[in-house]
Amino acid sequence: MKSDRRTKYTKMVIQEALLALIGEKPLHKITIADICARAEISRPTFYLHYEDVYALLDEIGENLIASANLTEISELELSDQDSIHRIILHLVRIVEKNIGFYRVCVLERRTATRLPKQITDELNKTIIKKWEDKGILGDFPDKQYIIDFIQAGFNSIISCRIDKNEKRESAEELAYLIENFLLYGLTGVIN
């Protein structure tokens, strides 16, 4: 039991160290030595838990997806706008909390992590599966278009928000904007 807590704690400080470093310098310049120094651990301790920086990034991505709880999204009805808004707001806040990591692994895609594919797979297992089971998609030729549209729209808005710096919308305002675009397209935002 004590060993499990120690392992969880050690992984947590390693992950926090990497996330802090991502905010300070480009990922390709972050070394294992940097992570170990920031986490105040030895190299053998790092390698006890992770093969390399990319294995660490993948685990952080898995934790991010787990915290997003995409299964809850699959239970939504498109007519339940309060729940849709709540879930989009939840996703926006998760991204805000992990913005450096999200920017490097999802928006810029300069890093070879599994996160973008994991997000796609999770959306296919949840939203697309539910819509297929309910017959909502009918004969839609390629379900991947839907997933790509949802991801691209969400990511583009997040990217624009990052670029705005001090003139950013609140998480609540951003969630409404994403919700309106995803549910209603341009007619959802243009009067």
N, C-alpha and C positions, 0 to 999 in steps of 0.2 A: 504493500500500500504506500509506504513512504517513498519507495522507488518510483512508483507511478506519478506521485506528486512532484518529485524531483525532475522526472523526465518532462512532464508538462511545463514546469517552471522554466527549465532549461530551453525547451523549444520556444516558449513564449519570449524569453529575452533574446534569443537568436533572431526570431522573426521581427521583433521590435527594433533590434539593431539594424537589420537590413532595411526596414521601412524608413527608419530615420536617415540612413545613409542615402537612400534613393532621393530623399528631399534635398540632399546636399551636393550630390555629384552624379554624373551619368552612370548607369548600371555597369557598363563595360569597364569602368575604372574602379569599381568596388571589388576588393579582394577578400579572400577568406580571412586574411590577417586583419583587414579593416573591421570585418564583422566580429571577429573574436575580440578585438580590442574594445569595440563599442559594447559588446555583450559581457565583457570581462570573463571570458572563458578561454580555455586552451584550444589549440587546433585539434588535438585528438578528441576533445569533447564535441567540437563541431562535427567532425567526421563520424563520430558515434551515432549521430542523428541524421546527417545529410551527406549525400555523396558529393554534392557540389552546390553552387549558388542556384542553379536551375532546379534542382530537386527541392530546395528551400522555397523558391518562387512557386513551384507547382503546389506545394503543400499550403502555402498562403492562399493561392487561388482556390484550392479545394475548400478551405475554411471560409473564404469569401462567398463561394457558391452555397455552402451549407447555411451561412447566416442569411442569405437572400431568401431562402425557403421558397424556391420556385414551385414546389408542389402546391403551395397555397394558391398560386396564380392559376393553376389548372382547375381549381374548384370554383373560380369566378364565373359568374354569368355576365355577359357583355352589357346587360341592362343594369347591373348593380354598380352604378358609378361611384358611390361612396367607398365601396370596397376596392374598386379599381384604383381610385385616387390614393387610398391608404397604402396599397401595395406599391404603387409607383413612388410615392413619397418615401416609403421604407427603402426602396432600391436606390433612390437619389441620396438618401442619408448614408447608406452603406458605401456608395461610391465617394461621397464627400469625405467620409472618415478614412478612406483608403485611396485618396486621389492620386498620390504619387505612384503607388503600385498600379492602379488602374490605368493611369496615363501611360506608363512604361509598357505594361503587358497587354493592354487592350487597344488603347487609342493609337499609340505610335507603332505598335507591333514590330518593333525592332528587336524584340527579345523572343527567343524560341522557348515559349512556355506553352503549356497545354490549355491555359485559361480560355482563350477565345473558342477553341473547339469544345471545351467542357461546357461553356455557356450554351453553345449551339445544341449540343447533345441534350442538355438539361431542358431546353425549350422544346426540343422534339419529343422528349419523353413526357412532358407535362402538357403544355398548351396544344401542340399539334396533335398529340395522341387523343386528347379529350375532344378536340374539334372533329377529328376523324371518326371517333366512336359515336359522336352525336350526329354525324352526317352533315355538319355545318359546311365543310369544305367541298362537298359534292365531287365534281369531276375536276377540281382544280389541278392543272397539269403538273406543277412542281411545287411541293410544299416548302421547299428551301427558299423560294422567293419570299414567302411570308416571314420566315425566320430572319432572313437577311434584311428585310424591310424594317422589322421591329428593332433588330440590333443596330442597324445603320442609323435609324432615326434617333434612337435613344443616345447612341454614342456621339452623333453629330451635335446634338443639343448640349450634351455634357462638355464636349470639346469647345463649343462656342462660349459656354459659361466660363470655362477655365481661362480662355483668351481675354475675357472682359475684365479680369482682375477686380478692381474696386467697385465696378458698376454692375455687380452680379445681382441676380434675382435671389430671393430667399428660396430655400428648398421647397417650401409650399408652393410658391409661384411657379417654380420650375416643374414641379410635379403636375400642376394643372396644364401647363403648356405641353408637356409630353403627352399627357392623357388626351388632350384635345387633338393634337396632331395624329396620334395613333388611332383614335376612335373615329375622327371625322375628317382627317386630311386637312387640306387648306380651308375648307368651309368651316372648320372648327376654330380657326383663328382670324379669319377675314370676315368682316361684317358685310 
